[in-house]
Amino acid sequence: MLNISRRLALGLAVAVMATPAAAADNFTLAGKTVTWIVGFKEGGGTDRLTRVLQSKLAEHLPGNPEVIVLNKPGGGSVTASNDFHANAPNDGTTLIMASTSGLLPPLLGAKVARYDPNQWVAVAGFSRGATMFGISDQLGVGGSDAKADYAALRRANIRFGLETPISAEMLDLVSLNLLDIDARVIFGLSSKDAEAALARGEMNMNTDNTRSYLKDYGNDPEINPVWSYGVIAEDGSLLRDPDLPDVPTFPEFYEAVKGREPAGPGYELQRNLMNAKVMLSKSVMLPPGTPDHIRDAYVAAMKKVVADPDVAAKLPREVGSMPVNFGDATQRAIALGTAMSPEVREWADAFLWKTTTRRSTEPAGRRAPFRPGGRAGAAAARTPRGGAPPARGPAPEWAGITSDGTFRGPGDPAGGRGKVSRIRSRSSERPTRRAGPDNERNEPCWTPRCSPSHNWRPRPPSFPSRRAS
């Protein structure tokens, strides 16, 4: 009887040691290296925020491990997200700084996104305001009269650069579409490239997070915001951006110029994208299957990091006045931001198809009605360098990126190899090259960024010249 009692007591002791509380007490990262993955180049907004937090994270994690940042750019962070989802160990030694650009591909059903953010384990989420702005003397916008700005935008020759059709800037494409504003959109430009092009006057409209806009253009009378995307309150209502209290939100701008509130599947998509871009701008995530006690250790550490005086002084420069959420609250926000009804998904698929492909049936010289991506799409009417202008009249449907994330070659409905050429810029010139469903890194060519230079875009075999009368 005594032996049985001793065995029972020993079993109970082992069971207690195996409880989550005991596992949390025993969890340590001493002597280990924690790798924090960033799916973008050094110096961008995601990288800067990660490094602000990294500077103090090791001090608050159990065992004080070394924390390093690993930049793995490619496909708007999809390359890093795929690798993280498939290969990252769930022992607390790897995490990722997710961003809007990584959440949109799975939200839109792009096949290249082989991951589900809802399976990742949330640590913290950082909201960040966003706004659309433009060069006043080129667009005629003043920022004080919505109707006057709208009329000016309808007349203006808008040039807007962005990375891919399903990057974070898809929100801006949908917003322009809902307002029936025509814009020439150039794909293949990172946010830094688009900002530089705006500074050179090559682009005249841009989007950015609110803090970056205020830092770069807050005192510049030649650059004015048109609308902001606001912030979602706890009761679900949309409020003005606290850092841009005098700038109307998109729904306010829409109602002022259209005389009615926005509605329909296009607006529902716009709300999904706004939630992903603003409320889920950046989020710290652990791999699928990470145990709760490791998640809890990271949540507790991240709360201390955010409260650290040095970090608290730097955070407003990166995320503005938006609140930070942690753990379960971040997980709920991701679930909400990555949900989409079938009706909205159908509208989004049609929108992406129009954005990334071009059916040139209108007569030469006619100003085409707005199609997301503008008259040019990525390059609809550019004359090939060193060659004659494209043939006038109707042309075959040109190469583009389909809504399911596959590359479509000219005249090849099943997908295939298409000709791609680089967006020309003042900084450099490169010859045209071949690219198809797989680029040289054996990654799906779902985006105009089909090479390490990340500046390639689809080119039509022929299209009516813009010089035609």
N, C-alpha and C positions, 0 to 999 in steps of 0.2 A: 504493500500500500504506500509505503514511504517512497519507493522508487517511482511509482506511478505519479505521485504528487510532485516529485522533483522533475520528472519529464514534462508534466503539465506546466509547471512554473517556467521551465526552460523554453517550452513552446510559446507560452504567452510573452516571454521576454523577446523572443525572436520576432513575434508578430508585431509587438510594439515598435521594435527597431525598424520594421519594414513599412510602417505607416508613412503617409505623405509628409507628416510633420517631421518625422525622424529623417526621411530622405532629404528634406529641405535643410535640416540642420547639418547633414553630412555632405551636402553639395559644396564643392569647392573647385575653383579653376586655378588653383595655385600651380605654378610652373608651366602653365599652358599658354597658348597663343590664341586669342579670339580674332577671327577674320571677319571684318565688316565689309560686305560687298556693296559697291556702288556701280550701277549700270551705266554710268556716264563718265566722260572725261573729267580730269581734274579741273577745278576752277568754276564749275557750274553751280547752280543753286543747290542741287542735291548733294554734291560733294562738299560744298562749304558748310552746310548744316551738319552733315555727318562729322566733319572734322571738329566743329565746335563742340559737339557732344562727346566725340571720342576723347577729347583732351581730359575729361574727368571721369569717363565711364570706368576705367580700370580701378580707380580709387574706391569705387562703391560696389564692385562685383566681389563675390566671395573669393578669397585667395589672391585678389589683386593681380589678375593675369595681364600680360601684354596685349594691347588691343591695336591691331593694324587695320588700315583701310586699303582695300583692294579694288581698284577701278577696272571694270570690265565693260567698256562701251560696246555698243552694237545694237542696231534695231530698236532704238528708243528704249533701251534697258531690257528688251525681250530676251536677248541672248543670255544675259546674266540671270534673268528670272528662270529661264528654262533649266539652266545648269544648277541653280540653287534648289529648285523644286526636286530635281531628279537625284542630285548627288550630295547635297549638304548634310552632314551628320547632325543628328538631333540631340547631341550631348552638351549643347550650350557653347560650342566653340565656333559657331558660324551664325551670322545674322545678315540681313539685307536691309538697306534703306530703300523701300519701295516708293514709287512715285506714281503720279497720274498716268504717265505714259506706259507704265507697266500694267496698270489696271484695265486700261481701255481695250487692248486686244482680246483678252478672254471675255470681257463684257460684250464685245461685238462679234464674238464667235470666230475670230481669226484663227485658222488652223495652225499658224506658226507658233501660237502661244500654247505650249504644251504644259500648262500649269493652271491651277485654280487658286487664286489668292485666298479664298475662303478656307482652304486647307492649311494655310500658313497660320502661325500662332502669333497673335498681335501683342506687342509690348507697349507701343505708344503711337499716337497720331498727332501730326502737326498741321493744323489748318493754315491756309495762306490765301489772302485776298488776291484778286486778279482784275485787270481792267483792260479795255481796248482804248487805244489812243492813236493820234495821227499828227502829221505835220500840217499846221494850220493853213499856211499860205498855199499849199498844194491841194488840200482837201476842202478848204473853206469852212472848217469847223472851229467854233469858238468855245464850246463847252458850257455855254450859259443858256442856250435856246435849243431845246431838243428838236423842234420842228425845223428850224433853220439848219441845224446840223444834218438832219435827215435829208432835206432837200439838196444840200450841198454834196452829201455822200452819194445820192442817186445820180448826180451829174458828174462826179469826179472820176478820174482814171486811177482807181485804187490799185496799188501794188502791195501785196502782202506775202511774206515768205514764212514758210514753216517746214517742219522736218518731214513728217509723213501724214497721210490722210487720217490715220488712227492714232496720232500722237495727242498730247494734251490740247493742242490747238484745234482739234476737231470741234471743240465747244465754240470757238470763234467762227468756224466755217458754218456750223448749223445756225448760229445767231445771225450771221449775214444773210443766210438763205431765208430765214423766217421773215426778215425785214425786206426781202426782195432787193437787196443791194448787190450790184454787180461788182466783182472784184477779180483782178488777175492774180492768181495764186501761184507762187513758185515753190514747188516741193524740193526737198533735199537740203534745206537750210536749217542748221541747228539754231537754238535760241540765240547763241552768241553770234552766229553768222547773220541772222536776221537783224539783230540789234546793230551790228556793224554796217549792214546794208542801209538801215534807216539813217544812221549817222552820216553816211555818204550821200543820202538822198536817192539811192537806188530803189528803196522801198519807202512808201509814205504812210503806211499804217502798220501797227504792230500790237502785240499783246505781251503782257508781262505780269509778274506778281506785283502787288501794290507797293511793297517796300522798295523794290528795285526801280519801279517807275518814279516814286517820290525821290529816291536818291539821285537818279540820273536826270530826271526832267521836271522835278517838282517846282523849280524856280525858273524854268525855261518857258517864256511866253509863246514860243513858236511851236510847242508841243502841248496838245490839250487832250484830256480824256473825253471819251464820248459816252461810255457807260461803264459801270463796274458790275461784278457778278454777285456782290453782296455776301451775306453770311446767313446760314440757317440757324435760327434760334432754337432753344430747347423745345418749344411748343410747335416746331415745324414751320413757322412763318419765316419769310425772307426779309432780312433787315439790310440797311445800307452798310457798306464797308465802314467800320469805325475809323479807318485811316483816310477815307475819302467821303466824309459825311455830306458833302455838297454835290456829289456826282450821283445821278440816278442809277438805280439797278437796271438790268436789262428789261425786266417786266415793266418797270416804270417808264423807261424810254419807249418801249413798244406801244404801251397804252397811250402815251402822249402823242405819238406820231400816227398811230393807226386808229385811235378812237375806240379801241376795245382791248380787253385783256388777251394775252396770248393763250392759245389752246390747241388741242390736237396732238397726234403722235409725235410730230416734229418738236413741239414744245416739251412733251414728256421726255424725249431724248435729250433735249437741251438741259432739262432739270437733272437727269441722270449724269450728264457730263459735267454740269456745274458742281454737283455733289462730289464727283470724283476729282475734279481739278482743284476745288477750293477746300472742301471739308476733309478730303483725303489727299491733300497735296503731297505730303511725305508721311511715311509710316515705317516704324521700326518693327521688323518681323523676324521670327524664328522659323526654322523649317517645319514641315509637316511632321506630326508625331512627337514633337517636343513635350516632355512630361510637364505636368502642372507645376511641380516644385521648381523647375528651372525657369519656367515662365514667370512665376511669382518672384524669383530672385532678380530677374531682369527688370520686372516692373518696379520693384522696390528700389533698385539701383538707378533706374531712369528717372524716377521721381526725385531722388536726391541730386542727380545730375542737373535736372531742370531748375531745381531750387538753388543750386550753387551760385554764389554772387557773380563769379566770373562769367558763367554761362548765361545767367539771367540778364546780364548787361549786354551780351552779344545777340541773344535770341531775337529781340525786336527788329534788328537789322536784317534778319533772315526770314522771319515769319510774321512780322508786324504785331498787331495787338490781338490776334486770334488766340483762343484758349487751346491748351494742350489736353488731350484725352489719353487715357491709359487702359491697358488690359481689355476687359470685357466691353467697355465703351467703344474702343477702337475696333474690336471684332464686330460689334453690331453695325458700326458705321460702314465697314467694308462690305458686310452682307447687304446693307441697303444700297450702297453705291454701285454694287455689281449685279443688281437685279434689274431685269428688263422684261416687259411683257412681250408676247409674240407679235402684237400689232406694232409696237415700237421697234422691235427687231426687224420686222419687214420693212418699215420706213427707213431704218438705218441702212439696211442692205441696199435699197434702191438709191439712197443718198450717196453711199460710198461708190456705187457703180457709176453714177453720174460724175462724181468727183474725180475718179481715177481713169475714166474712159471718155472718149469723145466721139459722138456720131455727127459727122460734118455734113449735114443735109441742107443747111441754110445757104443761100446764094452768096457768092464771093462778095466781100465788102460790107455785108449786112452785119450790124451790131447784134450779136446773138443775145437772146434773153439769158438772164443769169442762170448758170448751172454751177453748182458748187465747184469751185476750182477756177471759175471765171472763163473768159474766152480762151485763155492760154492753157488752162488746166496746169500741167507742169510745163508744157512746151508746145502747145497746140499749133502755133503758127510760126515757129522760129525757122529761119532759113538755115540749112545746114552749112557749117563753116566751110568755105572753099568751094561751094557748089552753087547751082542755080536755085532760084526761089522754088518752093514747092509748087506743083501743078495746081492750077485753079480748078474750081468745081468740086463736086462731091468726091470724097476720098474714102477708102476703107476704114473700118473702125480700127483705131490705133492701139498700140500696145499699152497695157496698163496693169494695175493691180486690182484684182477682183475683190469683192467684199469678203470672201472667205480666206483672203490672205495669200492667194496663189497668183503667180505672174502669168499674164495672158499676152501672147505674141500676136502680131498683126495677122488677121485672117485665120487664127487658130483658136476656135472656140473651146478647145479642151486644154488650152494652155501650152506654152512652148517657149522657145527662145525668141526674144525680141531684141531689137537694137536699142542701145541705151547711150545717151551722150551726156556729158557733164554740163551742169549749169555754168555758163561763162561768168567770170567775175573779174574784177580788176586785179585781183591778187595773183592769179595763176591761170594757165591754160593747160588742158590735157586733151589728147586725142580721144575720139570715140572708141568704144570697146564693146565687146560682146558680154552679155550676161543673161542668165536664164533662171530656171527654178532653183539652181544651186550655184552659189558664187564660189570664189576660190577658197573660202574657209568652210566649204561644204555646208553652208547655212541657207535655208530657204530665202529666195530673193523676194520677200513680201513687201519690200519698201524700195523707194528709189535709192536708198543707201546700199548699193550692191558691191561696194569695194571699201578698202580701208580709208579712202579719201572721203567716203560718206556723202558725196555730192553728185551722184549719178541720178538721172531721171529718164523716164520713158520718152521716146521721140517718135512722132508719127512718120510713116513712110512718105506721106504727102498730105497736104492740107492747103486750103485757100490762103494765099498770102495776105497779111494784114495791110500790105501796101496797095492791094487792089482797091479800086474806087467803087 
